[in-house]
Amino acid sequence: MFGLYITHPQVRIDPDVPVPDWGLSDVGQARAEQASRSDWAKKIGRIVSSDEVKAVETARILASAAGIEVEVAPRMHENDRSATGFLPPPEFEKAADWFFAHPQESFKGWERAVDAQARIVSAVVQILDSHDPEVPIAFVGHGGVGTLLKCHLLGMPISRDRDQPGGGGNLFHFALADRTVSCDWTAIETWQGAGADERA
């Protein structure tokens, strides 16, 4: 059975609102709704979300298609960037480059990449260790920690080269049996399901 890590799609950016409280934009909501109509979304048996608004909103849209409730795992939140507050997109991209390039160091008070990786891996592994491997599961969260999780599952060093494409709203698939990643980041509305990965 399949496991998925899904990142929230586009958000409504508001410098006056704390980043964890940002919700989906109209584009992001439309993409999540389109993904919810996919065959794979209807097969999900369990959805676990970060507690950030944008992730919960994404998870609820997908959960409605599967007829299940959303579970919330607070430790799945994005890397803590509260020390700098909101950064305009060009500045944020430079900061994110530095974050991934210096995983053992903190960017101006941000949570270090190694610490964020240890946190997201621990949260996901703890859930998977008690999860029924016959039930497809989706984790809904964020691009930064999702990339850190993906690096861990691949057994590769932390690197932004393995980050998702811009805009969010992507997923990668991993096998529940051995937790091997079997597809790279793919847009949530275009992924064809685990069988398509195996045929690729």
C-alpha positions in Angstrom: 0.0 0.0 0.0 1.1 3.6 -0.5 2.2 6.4 1.7 2.2 10.0 0.5 3.8 13.2 1.7 1.7 16.1 0.3 2.6 19.8 0.5 -0.1 22.4 0.6 -0.6 24.4 -2.6 -0.6 28.2 -3.0 -1.4 30.3 0.0 -2.9 33.8 0.6 0.2 35.8 1.7 -0.5 38.4 4.3 2.6 40.1 6.0 0.3 41.1 8.9 -0.7 37.5 9.7 1.7 34.9 11.3 2.8 32.5 8.6 1.4 29.4 10.3 -2.0 31.1 10.1 -2.0 31.7 6.4 -4.8 29.9 4.5 -5.0 28.6 0.9 -5.5 31.1 -1.9 -8.2 30.7 -4.4 -5.7 29.0 -6.7 -4.5 26.7 -3.9 -8.0 25.7 -3.0 -8.9 25.0 -6.6 -5.8 22.8 -7.0 -6.6 20.8 -3.8 -10.2 20.3 -5.0 -9.0 19.1 -8.4 -6.7 16.7 -6.6 -9.5 15.4 -4.4 -11.3 14.2 -7.5 -8.4 11.9 -8.4 -8.8 8.2 -8.0 -5.9 8.1 -5.6 -7.5 10.6 -3.2 -10.6 8.4 -2.8 -8.4 5.5 -1.8 -6.6 7.2 1.2 -7.6 5.5 4.4 -5.8 7.9 6.8 -4.8 11.6 6.6 -2.4 13.2 9.1 -1.8 16.9 8.8 0.4 19.6 10.3 -1.5 22.0 12.5 -0.8 25.0 10.3 -4.0 26.4 8.7 -2.9 25.9 5.0 -2.1 22.3 5.7 -5.3 21.5 7.6 -7.3 23.2 4.8 -5.6 21.0 2.2 -6.1 17.9 4.3 -9.8 18.5 4.8 -10.4 18.9 1.1 -8.7 15.5 0.4 -10.3 13.9 3.4 -13.7 14.8 2.2 -13.1 12.8 -1.0 -12.0 9.8 1.0 -14.8 10.1 3.6 -12.4 10.2 6.5 -11.5 12.6 9.3 -8.2 14.6 9.5 -5.8 13.8 12.3 -3.5 16.6 13.4 0.2 16.1 14.3 1.6 19.4 15.6 5.2 18.2 15.3 4.8 18.1 11.5 4.9 22.0 11.3 7.2 23.8 8.8 10.7 24.7 9.9 10.4 27.5 12.6 11.2 30.8 10.9 9.5 33.0 13.5 12.8 34.7 14.4 12.8 36.7 11.2 9.0 36.9 10.7 7.7 37.5 7.2 10.3 37.8 4.4 9.4 39.1 0.9 9.7 36.2 -1.6 13.2 37.2 -3.0 14.6 37.4 0.5 12.9 34.2 1.6 14.4 32.3 -1.4 17.9 33.4 -0.4 17.3 32.5 3.2 16.0 29.1 2.2 19.0 28.5 0.0 21.2 29.2 3.1 19.0 27.0 5.3 19.6 24.0 3.2 23.2 24.7 2.4 24.1 25.1 6.1 22.0 22.4 7.9 24.1 22.5 11.1 23.7 26.2 11.5 20.8 28.6 12.2 19.8 31.3 9.8 19.2 34.4 12.0 17.5 32.3 14.7 15.6 29.9 12.4 15.3 26.3 13.5 18.3 24.5 12.1 17.7 22.1 9.1 19.1 19.1 11.1 16.7 19.8 13.9 13.7 20.3 11.6 14.7 17.0 9.9 14.9 15.1 13.2 11.5 16.5 14.2 9.6 15.6 11.0 11.3 12.2 10.7 10.4 11.4 14.3 6.8 12.5 13.9 6.3 10.5 10.7 8.1 7.4 11.8 6.2 7.3 15.1 2.9 7.3 13.2 4.0 4.8 10.7 5.4 2.4 13.3 1.8 1.9 14.7 0.0 2.2 11.4 -1.6 -0.7 9.6 0.5 -1.1 6.4 -2.6 -2.3 4.5 -4.2 1.2 4.8 -3.0 3.9 2.4 -1.9 7.0 4.4 -1.2 10.6 3.4 0.8 13.1 5.4 -0.1 16.7 4.6 2.5 19.4 5.4 5.1 21.7 4.0 7.8 21.9 1.4 10.8 22.6 3.7 10.3 19.7 6.1 8.9 17.6 3.4 12.2 17.9 1.5 14.1 17.1 4.7 11.9 14.0 5.2 12.5 13.0 1.5 16.3 13.4 1.9 16.1 11.1 5.0 14.0 8.4 3.2 16.4 8.5 0.2 19.4 8.2 2.5 20.9 11.3 1.1 22.4 14.5 2.6 20.2 17.5 3.1 20.2 19.6 -0.1 17.8 22.0 -1.7 18.3 20.1 -5.0 15.7 17.7 -3.7 13.2 20.5 -2.9 9.7 20.7 -4.6 9.0 22.9 -7.6 7.8 26.4 -6.8 4.2 27.0 -5.7 3.7 24.0 -3.5 1.0 21.5 -4.0 3.2 18.5 -4.8 3.6 15.0 -3.4 6.0 12.1 -3.3 5.1 8.5 -2.9 6.8 5.9 -0.7 6.1 2.2 -0.1 4.7 1.4 3.4 6.5 -1.9 3.4 10.1 -0.5 3.3 9.5 3.3 3.1 11.4 3.6 -0.2 10.5 6.6 -2.3 9.2 5.6 -5.7 8.5 8.9 -7.4 9.9 12.4 -7.3 7.8 15.5 -6.5 4.7 15.5 -8.7 1.9 18.0 -8.8 -1.1 16.8 -6.7 -3.6 17.3 -9.6 -1.5 15.4 -12.1 -0.3 12.4 -10.1 -1.8 9.2 -11.5 -1.4 6.9 -8.5 1.1 4.4 -7.2 0.5 2.0 -10.1 1.6 4.7 -12.5 4.9 5.1 -10.5 5.5 1.4 -10.8 5.0 1.4 -14.5 7.2 4.4 -15.1 
